[in-house]
């Protein structure tokens, strides 16, 4: 049973559609896997978002946390009471210098 309510911002929903479409151009199987991994993160956020660490990659006075999924994507969210606000999904792949 869900203990927390997860609210996904509109721009996150739109970004996820773009990420999925981009991945699908390379592999529909990879796009399906991306969606499954994202859905797993949502379930984990509903169960206990506090299991994820506070994000320290930037100046973070508000206590944003992060959850990594599909190898290199990161969800950024904040917990207020029993509500989780999912504010960003970031593609964390690095460009390698040649």
Secondary structure, 3 states (H helix, E strand, C coil): CCCCEEEECHHHHHHHHHHHHHHHHHCHHHHHHHHHHHHHHHHHHHHHHHHCCECCCCCCCCCCEEEEECCCEEEEEEEECCEEEEEEEEECCCCCCC
